[in-house]
Structures are given as C-alpha cells and as structure tokens.
Amino acid sequence: MNQLEVNNVSVSHAQGLQRNTVVHNVDLSVQAGECFGLVGPSGCGKSSLLWVLAGLNPYWEGDISLFGQPLESGKVFTGELRRRVQMVFQDPYASLHPKHRLRRTLAEPLKLLGLQDIDDRLSEGFKQVGLAENMIDRYPHQLSGGQRQRVAIIRALLLEPKLLLLDEPTSALDMSVQAEILNLLNDLKASRDLTMIMVSHDPDVIDYMCDHAVTMKAGRIDQEKYYR
Amino acid sequence: MIISQTWRGLPLRQLFNTFNIGLLLVVLLVVLALLAPYISTFDPNVQNIQDRLLAPNAQHWFGTDRFGRDLFSRVLHGARPTLLLVSLVILLTVPIGLTVGICAGYFGGWVERILMRLTDIVMSLPSLVIALALVSILGPGLMNGALALAFTSWPSFARQARTETLSIRRSDYLTAAKMQGVSGWRLIFGHILPLILPSAIVRAALNLGGIILSAAGLGFLGMGIQPPAAEWGSMVASGSRVIFDQWWVAAVPGVAILLASLAFNLLGDGLRDKMDPRHDK
C-alpha cells in the first residue's frame, strides 16, 4: 500500500495578500516502510513540499492522500493525523525550546495525549537513541549538536509516527556525527517500520539512506532515481 | 601606585556596577517604606504650629513644613503610597501589554492590525494629561491614580512583546511544538511567554522611574493621594509656596523623588546590561 500519494500538487506561500507558487504540479508516491529522498539545490522547493506534508503549510492545490485518506487543502492537521506525521528539523540548535528542560519538551505532548507511563517512555526513548538518561533534566544549551539532534529524533518518535519527515537532519552536524545520526535513523526505520521522507541537498546522504528518490529543480521534479 | 581594592576577591569597580547600586537603592527604599512607622521620629500627621517651617536641626533632621509636621517622618511615610502605586501600575500594565503584544504577534492578520492601531492610539495620548482627566472623572485616590497611569503606560510593553513574538513565531521550536499537538493558550503562555518575559521585566524596571515621576506629578497637581496623608508630590507642591525662604520643605521630598526614580532607572539599566548576551562581565 502506498502511504503517501501526491498528484499534481502545487505549493504556494502567502506573501501579504498574494500567493507565490514555488512548487508546480508534482507527482510522487511513497510506499510503506521505505525511505524516500527529495534531492535538489537550495530554493528548489523541496522543503516547501515537505512543509505541506508536515501539515504546516495549508496553501496547496492538487490531490494528496496520506495513509489512504485524502487531505483537504487549507486545513491544518489535527488529532490522530497530527500525531502520525512528525518531523526532525534541520538546525538542532533552533529546534528545542531554549528555556525548557528536555523533560518538559518531551513530556508535554505525551501529557496532552493523556498517555500513562510517560517516564518509562522517555527513558526507553533515551536508550534507543543512545543518550544517557541523566541528561533529561538539562537545558538544550547544555548539549552538543549531535545530542540535540538525537533529542529531536526522540521527540518525533515518542508520538509513534507512521511517517517521519527529515528536513536535512544532518547538514548542520560534522561528518562523524552525521554518520552516527544516519545509522541511528536506519536502525529506527528497520525496528519501527517507519516510512521516512528525507530532504537533502547531499546526494551521498540520499544514496546511503533512501530506497527511492527524486531530484527537484525550480519547483518541478527533474528526474526519478531508484536505488537498490 | 595603584591600590587594588577588593571585597571578598571582587574588585570594587565590579562590585559597584549599575545593577548593584540600583538594587541596593531599591532594596533600601522598600525597607525604609516597610519600616517607616518604626524609624520615623514623629507622627507624620501631627501638626504643631509652634514648630512650623523649622530648618533642619537635631530634633527635626529634615526640618518641618508649614503645619509643623516633621519632614523626615513624612518623607519616610511618603515612600509607602509611591511604592504601592508603582507596583499597582506595573501589575496592571505588564499583563495587559504582554497579552496584547503576544496576541498581535502570534495571530497576525486582522487581530494584529486592530490591536496595534489601538496601541498606537493610546501611545499618542499625552500620558499625564489623560491621567489627570481620568482621575478627575474617577475621583482622586491611590487606586484611581494607578488606573489612570496604567491606562497610558501599557503600549510600550505591547509593542516590545509584539516585535519579539514576531521574531520567534516562525522558529523551529514553536513549529515543532505545534506539530506535537501543543496549541492555543498553552503555546502562548507555556512557550512564547517565557521568552518574552525577561525583556518585559527589564522594560518594567526602566519604566518605573518614569511612573514614579508621573505619580509625583499627579500628587503635585492635587490628583494623587489626598492630604493629610504624606505623599511626595503633594509635599513638593506645599513646599513650593515657601521655596525661596524655606527651601528644604520642597527640596526634601524632591530629593526623595529623584533618588527613587534614579534607583529604578539604575536597576533597569543594570538588568538590561545583564540580560544582553553581548554583556560579558
């Protein structure tokens, strides 16, 4: 089954009262359990497309179906759908609230969902990404970039998403940390049956991670590549 | 020869920075106001016509006013309504200003336009004149004076809060929180407010000096706390009748206003320096 079907989708950004269309008539399909890559130079619209799939930009036209259900343009994600699509951001230094301890950042969404055994889930998450559990009461500025990105990955995974969006998750990290994070993501994908969509401008990263990828150029799909 | 003076290892220059001096003066002011009944040497409201307009002496340290009341005791007691009024104004303005500013910055669109135009309108009103008008409608008194001053002093908080909210509205951590299902008031109070509050506190401390002056202005014009209660502004007003022959009657509360205002300005300046990330000491 295809987790995600994108047909003839155009994405625009609101600029004051006008719309500026940045992605034109894109078609994609992503299968369950695969890692799908979006490659391209900066400004090609790959992140804009990702933000639509994340439910963060409601200004799009066309047909998108996610987990077999059609999405409505102009609507924000709520409830179950909101929980099932999560994202890891590009800059680990900007994606954690600077005045909240990690415990609060990670536990608040779980509390809102009314889940029990939050502490167990948190320590399980820390174990999975290879962080020491005693870091949980630290502030983000007391962590390194790689550690922060691991925390961001825990945060996304704690909600048990089916689709994990990765917006250049390693581009702000140095080479050795990059490899660690990519391997971690590969392990998690295998153990959790996650579908992942990864945006990157680095073909090597896409090559290493993805089963299937497209290259975007100037807001359109340029060529399709199959790996493996 | 340079004498390096130190106190517990700290050089004196570092010890007597703006923040510490401001904090010291403010704490002193609050303590004096709290302990006024115990420190003061006379009852501030007992008139003694025989001793009227005495120059400062051993018995009346700051002299007496035209009803023979001891000025030292009156200045001490005058700190109380001033501080009370100032804290009331801050308690009213900071929450209102922050709510308006954060809502404008967070919701954007029409909400922002309406709230910010309202802010601009209030900001363009001359504050003391509007305060006088309000007090003359509501009737003079501590609470009404605070209301009147608060009415014109919230816009600066709103503007600052809006600008700061705008700058973090699109940040990744707020986007991430939204993706995780945090929304509405929980996002505003739990996530945005903690980032806006420090600079609002600095601004409040800086504004306090001005509010003390405005409060004294209201008192001077007879629109503050009513006589015979001691209040610095009205004390200056009553002293101004005899300012050439008995200067201390106006000068003593005047200096008190100056010091109180200066204390809060120093504290605010020091706080701003401390909060500034470029501040390295």
Chai-1 contact restraints between the chains, C-beta under 6 A:
chainA,res_idxA,chainB,res_idxB,connection_type,confidence,min_distance_angstrom,max_distance_angstrom,comment,restraint_id
A,R82,B,G181,contact,1.0,0.0,6.0,A-B,restraint_1
A,M87,B,M179,contact,1.0,0.0,6.0,A-B,restraint_2
A,F89,B,D172,contact,1.0,0.0,6.0,A-B,restraint_3
A,A94,B,D172,contact,1.0,0.0,6.0,A-B,restraint_4
A,S95,B,D172,contact,1.0,0.0,6.0,A-B,restraint_5
A,S95,B,Y173,contact,1.0,0.0,6.0,A-B,restraint_6
A,S95,B,A176,contact,1.0,0.0,6.0,A-B,restraint_7
A,L96,B,Y173,contact,1.0,0.0,6.0,A-B,restraint_8
A,H97,B,Y173,contact,1.0,0.0,6.0,A-B,restraint_9
A,K99,B,P194,contact,1.0,0.0,6.0,A-B,restraint_10
A,P109,B,Q180,contact,1.0,0.0,6.0,A-B,restraint_11
A,P109,B,G181,contact,1.0,0.0,6.0,A-B,restraint_12
A,L112,B,G181,contact,1.0,0.0,6.0,A-B,restraint_13
